[in-house]
Amino acid sequence: MAESVDEALWRAVREEVGAYGVSRSTVTSVAQRAGLSRMTVYRRAGGMEQLVLDALAHELGSVVPLTALDLESADDPVAEVATAVAEVVGELMDSALLQALRRHDPHLLMPYVVGHFGRGQVSLTEQLVELITRARRRCRALGRPLRSRPSAAVQARFLILSLQTFVIGVDPDEPLDRRMITGEVTHLVAGYLASGRSK
């Protein structure tokens, strides 16, 4: 199946930024990699930095949707949520674009830490809110209710703020491999959601 325009564009951005970093990449070179005209790319994004930010939002939004998780028949909904969240963290750690940005242009990731939530973060937060709400409902049905405060929205935001460091800040050259990190993230998420469980 042929690539769509967007797929070709995001692939080209990943390859270009991976090879040269943002500062040495150009819209022209991205357009050539994507097999598109330069004007098409300019109309799509306006400039190289916006292209990268759009590609990053796409990357964050392209992970396996958390909301696809079946919690309604789960024996341990908290463990299911924790495992799924850890897998998403692992997928994003493996992202070629995020690895390239950490290596070449980490300053472009700073707004995600100290600025505002980007589109990808908002999408993941919304999915987490739904997942936490469903996990609470299932745990209540099992007779093991979770705490109801703070709200699912607040818990989801806390988790995103806590876990994004693994995605944005972890140096892939450090001796923390994906298996170790996803294992620890699983424990972290499960412990947080189950803490203060209602009696």
Beta strands, then each sheet from edge to edge (+ up, - down):
end
